[in-house]
């Protein structure tokens, strides 16, 4: 199943209209995105809580890592570089943090507030190898911009 990103974006925009609380927004985005596609095994946020450090935020799925420094893993790479990370095989990613033994591929997007400040990363894991495409990156980036770019 491929996600209909324009419809997903519209649904999330309607659910979050007028909301400015980051945690409430993250919880809604994580829930809606997680249930939009069977490829999405773990869907959630890691929030910047201090310089160079993120802590787990709202998510859907099994447990996640509680703390991720910017210099570790795929999430750290997205936070550190400000670039979307698409990893077809997490075992081949140097420095991958294994929060779940079932994860095979991953996409991580930086999350910016309306002022351009990094507020965290949005992480989706899949138990399928090479589960994510540029279409996912573009669609998810639009979802995040539509919610967090207007806070």
N, C-alpha and C positions, 0 to 999 in steps of 0.2 A: 504494500500500500504506500503510495506517495502522498505526502501531506499537501493539502490545498492551502498553501501559505497565505494567499490573500484573504480567504475565508477565516483561517485561524487568527490572523492579525485583527480582522474586524471583530471577531468574537471577543478576543482578549481586550481590545480597545473598549468595547461596550461594557465588559465586566469591571474594568478598572477606571472608567471615566470619573474624573474628579478626585481620585485617590492620590495622595502624595506620600504615604508611608511606604518606605522602601521594602520593608519586610512583608507587608500585605501585598504589594505588587509582585514581589518575588514569589510568594506562595501561590498566587493566582497563575502567574506565568508557568511556574514549574508544573502545576497540576494540569493545566490545559495542554501544554506541549507534550507532557509525558503520555497523556491519553490519546494523542492525535496520531500515533504511529506505533505499530508493534515492534519496530526496530529499537525503540527507545526503552532501554532496560533500567537506566538510572538517569534521572533528570533533575538538576538542581543548581544552586548557586553557592559559590564561595565568596564571602564578603571581605573586603579589605577592612581589617580591624586595627591595624597599626602599620607603620611603614614596613614594607617588605613581607607582610604576613596576612594570610586570609584564614577565616574560620568558616565552617560549614554554615550554610543558611538554609532556607526552606528548600526541601527536595522531596521527590517521589522515588520510591524504590527501596532496596535494602540499605543497610548502613553505609555511610561514606567516611572518608578520612575527616577527623575533626579539625585539623590544622594543616595548612599547606603553605610553606614559604614560597616566595616568588622565584627562588632558585631551584625548585624541585618540580619535576613532573610536567605534564602537559598543561595543567591549570597554571602552574607557575610561569611557563613559557608564554602563555597568552597574556598574563598579567604583566610580565616583564617587557614583552615586545609590543604589546598593544595590537597584535595581529591574531586573526582567527587561526586556530590550529585544527587541522584535519589529520587524524592518525589512523591509517588503515589497519595497522598491526601494532598494538600497544607494546608487545614484547620487543619490537624492534626500535622503540623510542628510547633513546639514551636518557636514563634518569627517570623512567616511568615509575610512578608510585602505584603499587597494586593495592588499591582500596578494596577491590573485589576480585576474586579469582576467576569470575566468569566473564569479565570484560575482555573483549577482543579488539574493539575499535572505539574511537572517541572523537568528539568534536567539542571544542571549547572556544567561546567567544568572549572578548572583553566586554564589560558592561560599563557604559559611560553615562554619567548624569548630564543634565542639560547644560552644565557649565564645562563639560568636557573632562571632568574629574573621573578617574577610574574608581567605581564603587564596588567592583567585584568581577567575577567571571561566571558565565553560564556554561555548565558542563553537561554533556549528554554522553552516556556510555551505551554501548551495544554489545550483546553477547554474540553478534555476527561480525565476521571480519569485513573490513572495507564497507561498512554500512552507510557512510556519509559521503555526500557529493557537494559540489559547488552550489547546486540548487538549494541544498539544506543550509549551507553557510549564508547564502543571500537571503533566503526566506527567514531564517532565525534572526539575522541581523536586522531585518525590517521589523520583526516582532519587538525586539529589544529597543530599537530606536523609537518606535511608536509609543512604548510604555515609559521608558526611562528618560527619553529625550524631552519629555513634556512635564516632568514632575514640578 
